[in-house]
Amino acid sequence: MQTQAAVKYDFNMHASYRLQVLQTEMSRLARNAACASVMADPVSFWRSQRSNSTNFTAATDLKRLQVAERCETIPIAGFLKTPPMPFLYSFEKPYLEDPPVTDILKVSNESTSSVVLVNSSSSFFIGETVALLITVRDREGNPKTKGGDDVRAWFTDVSSSNSTLPAKITDYGNGTYLARAVLAFVGTFRACAILAYSREYLQTVLTNHLMVKSTLIFLGVFSNSLANETSVCCHVPVIPGVNQSEICNLTEVNGTPWFCGHPVKPWLKCTDYIRTRKLKTPLTMPMNNAEKLLFSMDIKKFTIPAASDITLNVSVGKDNKRLTRLTSSTNCSAISPRQTWEQPEPTGYMYKGLWHPYFCRRPESFTKSCLRNVHILFLGDSNGRQLYEDISPRSSCQEQIKKGYKAWHKPLKCISKDLNFTLEWIPHSNPFRATDTGWAELEWIKASNKVIDEIPNTGRCLVHIHHYLHTACTHLSAYIHMMTAIKESLVRLLKRNPSVVVVIQGPHVIWQSGSRAACTKLDSQRLFYTTVLLELFKDMRDQVFYLQTSDMTIASHNNDNHPPLKWQISNMLTGFICGRQW
């Protein structure tokens, strides 16, 4: 999954270029009265300062950091010139070996791109496959010669917007993409294709993460009875304004790599680290004019117009005239873990608002009896919490830890004594995007790999793992370190307790054709994360289930960080155990 830097890749070239761009940014920001002092002495804003009046400066430090945050960037050359990792991951290379985007006219553009039907006819029978050839062009209409764009396509029944066939995208690496979909039910369909993220957009995202390590600034508080202060933290040991010798290595506490600037007060030690949070405003990399324009294109639709002219008519098959929709006769509890990793794409379809996977029969619900003597453990982000909140009332378990407010980032737990059933959600450790108005105590967020290591050697347990959007603001290494540690713990768990079922939920699509948030990047790293999971767990496919939700959220036209499909996803999840002999 990692490779040594290619000859064409030169981090120093990237850093030197960004420092040149930064000079223009600094001049602009210096004209802002609130930022002038930050630009003049940035280190004093990014590190805690000694006070003659008090040793308790955590609150004052936070206010000072919030001033620096409003100045959008970190004007510290040493920080920018230090790479997050000494090598490139394989999926970074094709993007970062390219020079910076300087000409917006050369960027992949949906309005000039084309879509054609590959099939010789637009009339089909159920079960046949339709294919579109998508040719991506730049704003001047010139065909692109490289792949790497995030292209998405689907077919929607014109009589029901809730009935959609997602398409598998094959990137040929030369600017052309093949979109293939199985025609699963009778109807008249209209094609849709979008350029979700251009190659250049993704390149700029990866460059941002390469330079600033994380577009969100994370903070940690160090506190004891004698003093406290707030420090900047990161998943790599590159902290603005802090020398390598002045960094607290908190990896053992966090479970995966985590570092903070060492407290400046002599009364505080690294072991006094007690809580974490993020600053509100994402940082932006010093970008040239073309990149700024590229990132400002977030208030329009990204539909490739030519696709909407393609319509299909799907009728019943010749051999079975009563068949109006493809279905599976196999219960999800009867399939093997490997089948979930190696199932053909697309993996299913949406019919009248209900998801139907091809590889097994969609579970309508779950019975309480199948939860008897089971512990379900959700590990990860708030999408796991969504599933917890769906299963909890349906299982009639009694809440032991209740959710107190909407953005709840603390563990949840409920128990049914009658069923001997326990349900838990435990949010993962840093980097964790807690609210920007409050702190997350270390006992609230816990490394998933540490939780897995604490699962007993006996007893039936369903472990659901989903890590996604909280790390989307960081360099890819944060996600890879988390998932690697989780895998190592799962290997140990499955050796000591054969009565455990593990389900890893993959990344989902967050928007289809609406606006996108340029700062948080939402699902722009979906394809990279998927690649990580498929490769990392290649040797565990007979032991771990994979719950692919990308096709499901494409077909449902999802625009939410938390897809409103939680009951269907949780039914798929429990479908793996209900009826299984384990």
C-alpha angles and dihedrals in degrees: 000000000000129000136184116263114280122239092251093052116089118173092189089057090053092047095046091051092050092048089055091051089046092062090065091047092050092052090051094046093046088065087063107087092215091054101040093086091046092053091047095053110008096167092062089058097047095048131056115260127220115246128207092208103048144009091210104083103143093111093044090048090053093053091049091049090050089057091051089046092058088059088070102221144047110246095197114121096201091055094051093044094056114086119222092229133018091234141034125251114237093251092051095055101073090053103038095046087066120087118253118285106262104153117059090194090067093055120109108266131194098209094061096039121100138219126198133180110247095197117088092231136035092216117091144169125232111278097029123119126241121203134197126194111214119196114194118210135182125248091274092054097254115142113249116242097204134056128218099108117132101238122177131187140177143161121236126199105243091218094052125032087193092064113079139158113212119212132224112235121217114194110210091192094236103084095278126104133191118217114196128183134176112234099231105173144019118276149089112281135197119206124232129187128177137188095226096178126001121227088249093051091053090046090055092048091053091046090052091053091045092055106035097025089217130025088211120064113227122202135202131198122219113198144165136149092285104045148343138202142169122244137183116254136193141174090245126051093253110109123171112253093004126111119225090251091056098058127110112222103215097169094117091052094044098042093230130043112310129157136180135183109269112252113263093215114089091221092065128076134186088259089065092073106126114157146013143206141158132246115249104239121062115232119244123216117239097266133186120239095267092053092047090052091048091053093046092062093094104111100068139072119261100207118142099232098212092065094067090064091065116091129173133201116211121190136175118288125262095239099047114028092178093061110101100159138026114245137171122237094201121096114232088236089064098057124094124240090246091060090061091056097042102038114130119258134276088049098200146324142252115244119183090336096311124110117230117190117207097219098057143009112276109250110238091206139312131265120232089234092068089059093058113126091001132129113204113198123190113198124186137025137356093284086069087050088054090058091046089054090052098048096040099071093037091055093047091226119160116246115242094176115030130204108250102189141004101268093049113173100172130094120279127205138176133175137202109202092188092058096031083233127151127189123191141172119196118183116226126250130258135351081055121152101223119171117295090228098059145027131256112224115223092242089059098058120046134179109260091221090057091050091050090052089056096055108116122254091241136041134064114282133174110204118196117192125192124161116164132112099036090067096040090097093056138074110278091253091077092061094041093051091050095049093043091054090047091052092051090051092047091054089056093043096051091049094055100035118037091179094076125104115198123199122185114198115211129220119288134212114258103190138016114191106342131093122304131213108243094197103052095033089212106202099356091116095048094109092047093050091048090052090052093053095045093051099037095052096038091114094045099054092113091055107036130055122224119214106200110200099165095092091043093055093044090053093047093049089235118198099169133094084222106045111224088232097087096127091051092047092047090049089054089049096050089041088072091063106027104096095006120125103233 
